[in-house]
Amino acid sequence: MTAKFITLEGMDGAGKSTHIPRIIEILKTRGREVVSTREPGGTPLGERLRELLLHEAMHAETETLLMFAARREHIAQIIAPALARGAYVLSDRFTDATFAYQSGAKGVPADKVEILEQWVQEDLQPDMTLLFDVPVEISIARLAGARSPDKFERESADFFTKIRDAYLERARQNPQRFRIVDASKSLGEVAKAVEDIIATI
Ligand code: TMP
């Protein structure tokens, strides 16, 4: 299998973004273009929506619709053209995050998210998703020492537990696509686990 569309997921504080430079480096050694991007965001419009999504209070379904509006633009402008060129696309979050945060934690019915997923993505799905999994206490402790928290990062332990459970359930439902990384380990151990997974792509 030639995986080309790779996504990174996990709770806030799981440390996934730290590993992006190394993943890009490994993929680049294969002589292929690597497009590194993120959600919400990835396009000028998506980045403006990100500002709203991360800092404005809004109804959970409004949030879901805006996530998918940003995603539609992201696919049209960045992801689909890059995949068509034969590039690797590495996205820091994608639709699993909407299932975890807006559905799992905030209660938007999963079937509504599935309708939007089908509308916006049609057949597009990540080839591989690395789920950085950590116990909630570790994620909260890491966030406490980090930059000033956004709207999502100020949520309660109960909220984070729901996110973690929803992600693990997504992984159970899609075992062929998910690789779970135990992100409670040391930075070096996590980096090694990530390298081993990327080597299989
Ligand atoms: P980041 O801190 O990993 O860049 O993610 C930004 C925040 O956006 C994070 O708290 C998760 C949240 N988010 C959602 O709630 N739903 C989504 O669909 C996406 C992509 C992100």
Boltz pocket constraint, residues with backbone or C-beta under 6 A from the ligand:
constraints:
  - pocket:
      binder: B
      contacts: [[A, 10], [A, 12], [A, 38], [A, 39], [A, 40], [A, 54], [A, 67], [A, 92], [A, 93], [A, 94], [A, 95], [A, 96], [A, 97], [A, 98], [A, 99], [A, 101], [A, 102], [A, 152], [A, 153]]
      max_distance: 6.0
